[in-house]
Amino acid sequence: MYVKEYLAFAAGMGGVKKVNERVDEVIALTHLGIEKHKKIGQLSKGYRQRVGLAQAIIHNPDVLILDEPTSGLDPNQVMEIRDLIRNLGSNKTIMLSTHIMQEVEAICSRVIIIDKGIIVADDKLENLRNRSEGKWLVRVQFATDVDEKALKSIQGLLQTNLLGNNTWRLTGDNENFRQAVSQFALSSNLEVTELVSEKDSLESIFRQLTGHVDSL
């Protein structure tokens, strides 16, 4: 079916009054104007995702449920769909199901984390991040391999996580932890190619809450 034809059909099925007017509104909202006279099968995946969203909101629902809405899209299409979802979220409740934590951080204000069918977190994104208050994260890359056992001598070290390519994410218990990591490298004659402080990412929080954490 053609885009405009399909949306008119969906509007009719949803009992929408003034079908043509509503179809035009939704096409404008989802930026489908330049593609509205094409067949859906001729569209890129990003535009097909837009058509799916347009169909989902054609009858103006109060709640919109989206499952992996940016799956398989290129970076430009991902940004476009994210912007569209944020705009829709200004006057609707949107429930987004995804395993991509960057997607949650970019779009969502409230997060529910489910592990093996059990809700282990239900809070605002900001509050979840604040759970890590009192911990300091440092990402450090060494020029050579470093034995994890050697890292245990760093003062205040709570947790280690090898990211690959001689890069570690280290968690400490005090605000001077970055300095302690630097001192460890100096006393161990280790060359450091990168040393930066980090905020706890949602991915890290997810791993902690679901029991998948690399620790000491």
Contacts in CASP RR format, 6 or more apart in sequence:
PFRMAT RR
TARGET T0000
AUTHOR 0000-0000-0000
METHOD contacts of the structure
MODEL  1
MYVKEYLAFAAGMGGVKKVNERVDEVIALTHLGIEKHKKIGQLSKGYRQR
VGLAQAIIHNPDVLILDEPTSGLDPNQVMEIRDLIRNLGSNKTIMLSTHI
MQEVEAICSRVIIIDKGIIVADDKLENLRNRSEGKWLVRVQFATDVDEKA
LKSIQGLLQTNLLGNNTWRLTGDNENFRQAVSQFALSSNLEVTELVSEKD
SLESIFRQLTGHVDSL
1 9 0 8 1.000
1 39 0 8 1.000
1 40 0 8 1.000
2 36 0 8 1.000
2 37 0 8 1.000
2 38 0 8 1.000
2 39 0 8 1.000
2 40 0 8 1.000
3 27 0 8 1.000
3 32 0 8 1.000
3 35 0 8 1.000
3 36 0 8 1.000
3 37 0 8 1.000
3 38 0 8 1.000
3 39 0 8 1.000
3 40 0 8 1.000
3 43 0 8 1.000
3 51 0 8 1.000
4 23 0 8 1.000
4 27 0 8 1.000
4 36 0 8 1.000
4 37 0 8 1.000
6 40 0 8 1.000
6 51 0 8 1.000
6 55 0 8 1.000
7 23 0 8 1.000
7 26 0 8 1.000
7 27 0 8 1.000
7 51 0 8 1.000
7 54 0 8 1.000
7 55 0 8 1.000
7 58 0 8 1.000
8 19 0 8 1.000
8 20 0 8 1.000
8 23 0 8 1.000
10 55 0 8 1.000
10 58 0 8 1.000
10 59 0 8 1.000
11 19 0 8 1.000
11 22 0 8 1.000
11 23 0 8 1.000
11 58 0 8 1.000
11 59 0 8 1.000
12 19 0 8 1.000
14 58 0 8 1.000
14 59 0 8 1.000
15 59 0 8 1.000
16 22 0 8 1.000
16 58 0 8 1.000
16 59 0 8 1.000
16 60 0 8 1.000
22 58 0 8 1.000
22 60 0 8 1.000
23 58 0 8 1.000
26 32 0 8 1.000
26 54 0 8 1.000
26 57 0 8 1.000
26 58 0 8 1.000
27 33 0 8 1.000
27 36 0 8 1.000
27 54 0 8 1.000
29 54 0 8 1.000
29 57 0 8 1.000
29 84 0 8 1.000
29 87 0 8 1.000
29 88 0 8 1.000
30 50 0 8 1.000
30 51 0 8 1.000
30 53 0 8 1.000
30 54 0 8 1.000
30 84 0 8 1.000
31 50 0 8 1.000
31 80 0 8 1.000
31 84 0 8 1.000
32 47 0 8 1.000
32 50 0 8 1.000
32 51 0 8 1.000
32 54 0 8 1.000
35 43 0 8 1.000
35 47 0 8 1.000
40 48 0 8 1.000
40 51 0 8 1.000
41 48 0 8 1.000
43 51 0 8 1.000
44 77 0 8 1.000
45 72 0 8 1.000
45 73 0 8 1.000
45 77 0 8 1.000
46 73 0 8 1.000
46 77 0 8 1.000
46 80 0 8 1.000
46 81 0 8 1.000
49 69 0 8 1.000
49 70 0 8 1.000
49 73 0 8 1.000
49 77 0 8 1.000
49 81 0 8 1.000
50 80 0 8 1.000
50 81 0 8 1.000
50 84 0 8 1.000
53 66 0 8 1.000
53 69 0 8 1.000
53 81 0 8 1.000
53 84 0 8 1.000
53 85 0 8 1.000
53 88 0 8 1.000
56 64 0 8 1.000
56 66 0 8 1.000
57 64 0 8 1.000
57 88 0 8 1.000
57 92 0 8 1.000
61 92 0 8 1.000
62 92 0 8 1.000
62 93 0 8 1.000
63 92 0 8 1.000
63 93 0 8 1.000
63 94 0 8 1.000
63 95 0 8 1.000
64 88 0 8 1.000
64 89 0 8 1.000
64 92 0 8 1.000
64 93 0 8 1.000
64 94 0 8 1.000
64 95 0 8 1.000
65 94 0 8 1.000
65 95 0 8 1.000
65 97 0 8 1.000
66 85 0 8 1.000
66 94 0 8 1.000
66 95 0 8 1.000
66 96 0 8 1.000
66 97 0 8 1.000
67 97 0 8 1.000
67 98 0 8 1.000
68 97 0 8 1.000
68 98 0 8 1.000
68 99 0 8 1.000
68 100 0 8 1.000
69 81 0 8 1.000
69 85 0 8 1.000
69 96 0 8 1.000
69 98 0 8 1.000
70 77 0 8 1.000
70 78 0 8 1.000
70 81 0 8 1.000
70 82 0 8 1.000
70 100 0 8 1.000
70 103 0 8 1.000
73 81 0 8 1.000
82 103 0 8 1.000
82 106 0 8 1.000
82 107 0 8 1.000
85 94 0 8 1.000
85 96 0 8 1.000
85 107 0 8 1.000
86 107 0 8 1.000
88 94 0 8 1.000
96 103 0 8 1.000
96 104 0 8 1.000
96 107 0 8 1.000
96 108 0 8 1.000
98 104 0 8 1.000
101 201 0 8 1.000
101 202 0 8 1.000
101 203 0 8 1.000
101 206 0 8 1.000
102 203 0 8 1.000
104 111 0 8 1.000
104 125 0 8 1.000
104 202 0 8 1.000
105 125 0 8 1.000
105 201 0 8 1.000
105 202 0 8 1.000
108 125 0 8 1.000
109 124 0 8 1.000
109 125 0 8 1.000
110 122 0 8 1.000
110 123 0 8 1.000
110 124 0 8 1.000
110 125 0 8 1.000
111 121 0 8 1.000
111 122 0 8 1.000
111 123 0 8 1.000
111 124 0 8 1.000
111 125 0 8 1.000
111 128 0 8 1.000
111 202 0 8 1.000
112 119 0 8 1.000
112 121 0 8 1.000
112 122 0 8 1.000
113 119 0 8 1.000
113 120 0 8 1.000
113 121 0 8 1.000
113 122 0 8 1.000
113 205 0 8 1.000
113 206 0 8 1.000
113 209 0 8 1.000
113 210 0 8 1.000
114 120 0 8 1.000
115 209 0 8 1.000
115 210 0 8 1.000
115 211 0 8 1.000
120 209 0 8 1.000
120 210 0 8 1.000
121 128 0 8 1.000
121 205 0 8 1.000
121 209 0 8 1.000
125 202 0 8 1.000
128 202 0 8 1.000
128 205 0 8 1.000
129 199 0 8 1.000
129 200 0 8 1.000
129 202 0 8 1.000
129 205 0 8 1.000
131 205 0 8 1.000
132 199 0 8 1.000
132 200 0 8 1.000
132 204 0 8 1.000
132 205 0 8 1.000
134 173 0 8 1.000
135 158 0 8 1.000
135 171 0 8 1.000
135 172 0 8 1.000
135 173 0 8 1.000
135 200 0 8 1.000
136 171 0 8 1.000
136 172 0 8 1.000
136 173 0 8 1.000
136 174 0 8 1.000
136 175 0 8 1.000
136 177 0 8 1.000
136 178 0 8 1.000
136 197 0 8 1.000
137 169 0 8 1.000
137 170 0 8 1.000
137 171 0 8 1.000
137 172 0 8 1.000
137 197 0 8 1.000
137 198 0 8 1.000
137 199 0 8 1.000
137 200 0 8 1.000
137 204 0 8 1.000
138 169 0 8 1.000
138 170 0 8 1.000
138 171 0 8 1.000
138 172 0 8 1.000
138 177 0 8 1.000
138 178 0 8 1.000
138 181 0 8 1.000
138 195 0 8 1.000
138 196 0 8 1.000
138 197 0 8 1.000
138 198 0 8 1.000
139 163 0 8 1.000
139 167 0 8 1.000
139 168 0 8 1.000
139 169 0 8 1.000
139 170 0 8 1.000
139 194 0 8 1.000
139 195 0 8 1.000
139 196 0 8 1.000
139 197 0 8 1.000
139 198 0 8 1.000
140 167 0 8 1.000
140 168 0 8 1.000
140 170 0 8 1.000
140 181 0 8 1.000
140 185 0 8 1.000
140 192 0 8 1.000
140 194 0 8 1.000
140 195 0 8 1.000
140 196 0 8 1.000
141 165 0 8 1.000
141 166 0 8 1.000
141 167 0 8 1.000
141 168 0 8 1.000
141 192 0 8 1.000
141 193 0 8 1.000
141 194 0 8 1.000
141 195 0 8 1.000
142 166 0 8 1.000
142 167 0 8 1.000
142 168 0 8 1.000
142 185 0 8 1.000
142 190 0 8 1.000
142 191 0 8 1.000
142 192 0 8 1.000
142 193 0 8 1.000
143 166 0 8 1.000
143 190 0 8 1.000
143 191 0 8 1.000
143 192 0 8 1.000
143 193 0 8 1.000
144 166 0 8 1.000
144 190 0 8 1.000
144 191 0 8 1.000
145 166 0 8 1.000
146 166 0 8 1.000
146 168 0 8 1.000
146 190 0 8 1.000
148 160 0 8 1.000
148 162 0 8 1.000
150 188 0 8 1.000
151 157 0 8 1.000
151 160 0 8 1.000
151 168 0 8 1.000
151 170 0 8 1.000
151 184 0 8 1.000
152 216 0 8 1.000
153 184 0 8 1.000
154 170 0 8 1.000
154 177 0 8 1.000
154 180 0 8 1.000
154 181 0 8 1.000
154 184 0 8 1.000
155 180 0 8 1.000
155 183 0 8 1.000
156 172 0 8 1.000
156 173 0 8 1.000
156 174 0 8 1.000
156 177 0 8 1.000
156 180 0 8 1.000
157 170 0 8 1.000
157 171 0 8 1.000
157 172 0 8 1.000
157 177 0 8 1.000
157 180 0 8 1.000
157 216 0 8 1.000
158 171 0 8 1.000
158 172 0 8 1.000
158 173 0 8 1.000
158 215 0 8 1.000
158 216 0 8 1.000
159 170 0 8 1.000
159 171 0 8 1.000
159 172 0 8 1.000
159 213 0 8 1.000
159 214 0 8 1.000
159 215 0 8 1.000
159 216 0 8 1.000
160 168 0 8 1.000
160 169 0 8 1.000
160 170 0 8 1.000
160 171 0 8 1.000
160 214 0 8 1.000
160 215 0 8 1.000
160 216 0 8 1.000
161 168 0 8 1.000
161 169 0 8 1.000
161 170 0 8 1.000
161 171 0 8 1.000
161 204 0 8 1.000
161 213 0 8 1.000
161 214 0 8 1.000
162 168 0 8 1.000
162 214 0 8 1.000
163 169 0 8 1.000
167 194 0 8 1.000
169 198 0 8 1.000
169 204 0 8 1.000
170 177 0 8 1.000
170 181 0 8 1.000
172 180 0 8 1.000
174 180 0 8 1.000
178 195 0 8 1.000
178 197 0 8 1.000
181 195 0 8 1.000
182 192 0 8 1.000
182 195 0 8 1.000
184 190 0 8 1.000
185 191 0 8 1.000
185 192 0 8 1.000
185 195 0 8 1.000
207 213 0 8 1.000
END
